[in-house]
Amino acid sequence: MRLVPKWALLSSGCAPVVLVGGWTGAALFEGPSYDPLTQTISVLGAYGAPGFWVMTLAFVALGLCHLLTAWGLRAAATAGRAALAGGGLAALAVAALPAPSSGGSLRHGAVTVVGFTLLAVWPVLAVNGGSAAPWALRLAPSLAVTALMAAGGAWFLVAMGRHGDAGFAERVVTFVQSLWPLVVAASCLRHAAVRDRTAVPG
């Protein structure tokens, strides 16, 4: 019995697609006045934005993808799966609590920070086993990707403070966060396939 079902590849693979598709589609509704390099994704999903419904649907789909993937990644440690599921719930909360058309929102900001944090730490929390484990569930790559996400978050905060390329920084880090579950699922399935081949008597 496989520890990771093949459908987990579909749920995890859809996550980066719906995220990028969402911000691309919503930006088309905004028109040339929107600058993806300097303006954040939250601007696209704000109340009253022309592409509000596109970005909202993307957040909902992203959250559902993470929840399904967390359910299917039985090879990962329970704490990591819980953190990934929490990141999915945070995406649903972002859809339910969009940013206002002007000014800030404590509730929106809080769920965004919680979601980012959970998706940044879940790779380390998901580590399960040593050298015999699937590559993406080993300690070294998991630490590396968590460090990369943390660095991306710091880059985003600095860009926000300096009114720089915050939109670009946010897109890079959120894309990496949406892509890593797919890497883990593919690693687990490949590991299982290799194990099955070597287990067959020659």
C-alpha positions in Angstrom: 0.0 0.0 0.0 1.4 3.4 -1.0 1.9 5.9 1.8 1.0 8.7 -0.7 -1.9 8.2 -3.2 -1.4 9.3 -6.8 -4.2 11.8 -6.5 -2.0 13.8 -4.2 0.1 14.8 -7.3 -3.1 16.3 -8.7 -4.1 18.3 -5.6 -0.5 19.5 -5.0 0.1 20.2 -8.7 -3.0 22.4 -8.9 -1.9 24.6 -6.1 0.8 26.7 -8.0 -1.4 26.7 -11.1 -4.5 28.2 -9.4 -2.3 30.7 -7.5 -0.5 32.0 -10.5 -3.7 31.8 -12.6 -5.5 33.7 -10.0 -3.1 36.7 -9.7 -2.7 36.7 -13.5 -6.4 36.7 -14.2 -7.2 39.3 -11.5 -4.4 41.6 -12.8 -6.0 41.5 -16.2 -9.2 42.9 -14.7 -7.2 45.6 -13.0 -5.7 46.8 -16.2 -2.4 48.8 -16.6 -2.9 50.7 -13.4 -1.9 47.6 -11.5 1.9 47.1 -11.1 2.6 43.4 -10.1 6.2 44.4 -9.2 5.3 46.8 -6.5 1.7 46.0 -5.5 0.7 42.9 -3.5 -1.6 40.1 -4.3 -4.0 41.4 -1.5 -4.7 44.4 -3.7 -6.1 42.1 -6.3 -8.4 40.5 -3.8 -9.5 43.6 -2.0 -13.1 44.6 -1.6 -14.2 46.5 -4.8 -11.3 45.4 -6.9 -12.3 44.6 -10.5 -10.7 41.1 -10.2 -11.9 40.5 -6.6 -13.9 37.4 -7.5 -11.0 35.9 -9.5 -8.5 36.2 -6.7 -11.0 35.0 -4.1 -11.8 31.9 -6.1 -8.0 31.3 -6.4 -7.5 31.6 -2.6 -10.4 29.1 -2.0 -9.0 26.6 -4.6 -5.5 27.0 -3.1 -6.8 26.3 0.4 -8.6 23.2 -0.8 -5.6 22.0 -2.6 -3.4 22.2 0.5 -6.1 20.5 2.6 -6.4 17.6 0.2 -2.6 17.3 -0.1 -2.1 17.3 3.6 -4.7 14.5 3.9 -2.9 12.4 1.2 0.7 12.9 2.4 0.7 10.0 4.9 4.4 9.6 4.5 5.0 12.9 6.2 5.1 13.5 9.9 1.7 14.4 11.4 2.9 17.8 12.6 3.9 18.8 9.1 0.7 17.6 7.6 -1.2 19.6 10.3 0.8 22.7 9.4 0.1 22.3 5.7 -3.6 21.9 6.4 -3.4 25.0 8.6 -1.9 26.9 5.7 -4.8 25.7 3.6 -7.3 26.9 6.2 -5.5 30.3 6.3 -5.9 30.6 2.5 -9.6 30.1 3.0 -9.6 32.7 5.8 -7.8 35.2 3.5 -10.6 34.6 0.9 -13.2 35.2 3.7 -11.4 38.2 5.1 -10.1 40.2 2.1 -8.2 43.4 2.5 -10.3 46.6 2.4 -10.2 48.8 -0.7 -8.1 51.3 1.1 -6.0 51.2 4.3 -5.0 48.1 6.3 -6.9 45.3 8.0 -5.7 43.6 11.2 -7.7 40.5 10.5 -6.5 40.1 7.0 -3.0 40.8 8.0 -3.1 38.3 10.9 -4.4 35.4 8.8 -1.9 36.2 6.1 1.0 36.1 8.6 -0.3 32.8 10.1 -0.7 31.2 6.7 2.8 32.3 5.6 4.3 31.0 8.9 2.6 27.6 8.7 3.6 27.1 5.1 7.2 28.1 5.9 7.6 25.7 8.7 5.7 22.7 7.5 8.6 21.2 5.5 10.7 20.9 8.7 7.8 19.6 10.7 7.1 17.0 8.0 10.5 15.4 8.2 10.0 11.7 8.7 13.0 9.3 8.8 16.6 9.5 7.9 18.4 8.6 4.7 15.8 5.9 4.0 13.0 8.4 3.7 11.9 10.1 0.5 14.3 12.9 -0.4 11.9 15.7 0.2 11.1 14.4 3.7 14.8 14.4 4.8 16.1 17.0 7.2 18.7 18.8 5.0 16.4 19.7 2.0 13.5 20.5 4.4 15.7 22.9 6.4 17.0 24.5 3.2 13.5 25.1 1.8 12.2 26.5 5.1 15.3 28.8 5.2 14.5 29.9 1.6 10.9 30.7 2.5 12.0 32.6 5.6 14.5 34.6 3.5 11.7 35.3 1.0 9.5 36.6 3.8 12.3 38.9 5.1 12.8 40.2 1.5 9.1 40.9 1.2 9.0 42.8 4.6 12.1 44.9 3.6 10.6 45.6 0.2 7.3 46.7 1.8 9.2 49.0 4.2 11.1 50.6 1.4 8.2 50.7 -1.0 10.2 48.6 -3.4 9.4 45.5 -5.4 7.1 44.0 -2.7 4.8 42.5 -5.2 7.6 40.6 -6.9 9.0 39.4 -3.6 5.6 38.2 -2.5 5.0 36.3 -5.7 8.3 34.5 -5.5 7.8 33.3 -1.9 4.2 32.3 -2.3 5.0 30.4 -5.5 7.7 28.5 -3.7 5.3 27.7 -0.9 2.7 26.5 -3.3 5.2 24.4 -5.2 6.8 22.5 -2.3 3.9 20.2 -1.6 4.1 19.0 -5.2 7.8 18.3 -4.8 7.1 16.3 -1.6 4.3 14.3 -3.2 6.4 13.5 -6.3 9.4 12.6 -4.1 7.3 10.2 -2.0 5.8 8.5 -5.1 9.2 8.1 -6.8 10.6 6.7 -3.6 7.8 4.2 -3.4 8.3 3.2 -7.0 12.0 2.6 -6.6 11.4 0.6 -3.4 8.8 -1.6 -5.2 11.2 -2.2 -8.1 14.1 -3.2 -5.8 11.7 -5.5 -3.8 10.8 -7.6 -6.9 13.0 -10.7 -7.0 15.4 -10.7 -9.9 
